[in-house]
């Protein structure tokens, strides 16, 4: 091998080494981000709970036959297990960074436990997040056209674009709806309809009733769990399935 070939090979080896190290660092950062964001979320957003108590109405929150405060007939199910033995409910805020950190983990769990666990998503927008309620209305408006899950995904995928900003993200959400090919006239009507907001407030009131103090909050078969890693999450699900 010539000197020039040796140098070229050395450069390639160095480039591959740098790329591998960057990938490992990215993985470490993702794991650290999930851990720190989740811990901070449970500690910090409790203060917002006081404000929530002043904004959630009590209308339409009576529990109907066959329903619970955790899961209602109109609750959005991302997956439904045929036997209905194990149900994981998440009260979430689309602008919440911790919810965004948990999103890929929940998606992985949905794949791993498909057909075994029912996954339910419920709204709990925190008043400290400027666009959280708007995001929930945007998703619920999409749900009116049977596109809840598609918009749910898009919210988390684009969270960094519109989250943590003090300006309305209506145009951004409108663009997401348009990209999904929704009937925009129907979406706009639902987005601004007071009934859509009442639907969200019903979830919030249920969350309050079962002790939700921040997001994300998970309930497994009606029991609150606080998993700090994928391993802890899977252990809780496996234990529930084994019962």
C-alpha positions, 0 to 999 in steps of 0.5 A: 500500500502506498503512502497516499493510500495509508493516509487515506485509510488512516483518515477513513479510520479516524472518520469512522471512529469519530462517527461511532463516538458521536453515535454513542454520545448521542445515545448517552445524551438521549438517555440522560435527557429522558432521566433528567427531564422526567425527574424535573417534570414531576418536581416542577410542574406540581405548582401548576396544579394549583392553577389547574384547579381554578381552570377546570370546570366540573361540568360533564364529569359524572362517571357513567355506568361502565366508565371510570375516572381513568378510562371513559367510553370516549377516551382515545385508545392507541392500542386495545388488548382483546382481553382488556386485562391490562390498561396503561393510561397516560395523562399528557401535555403535548408541550411538556418536554418530559412527555416528549421524552417519554413519547418514543419509549411509549411507542416502543412499548406499544410495539412490544406489548401489542395485543397484550396491553391497552394504551390510553391517552388523555389530555392534561394541558398545563396552564404554564405551557402557552400552547398546550391547550391549543395543541390539545384542541388541534389533536381533538379536532383531528380526532373528529376525523378519526386522525387522533393518532396521526396528529398525536404523533405529529405534535411530539415530532414537531414539539421543538418547533412550537413548544416553549414559545409565548406566541400562538402556534395556531398556524403551525397546528393548522399546517399539521392538519393540512399536511395530514390531508384533513378537511380543513373547514371541519378541522377549523370548526372543531378547533374553535368549537367550545365543545372541543375544549369541554372534551379536553376539560373533562379529561383534566377534571378526571385527572384531577380527581385521580390525583394527577399533579403533573405530566406525564402521569401514568396509571397501570390498571388504576394504580399510579406508576412512576417508571424512570427507565424502559426496564422499570416500565417493562417490569411493571407491565410484565407484573400486571400481565402475570397477575 
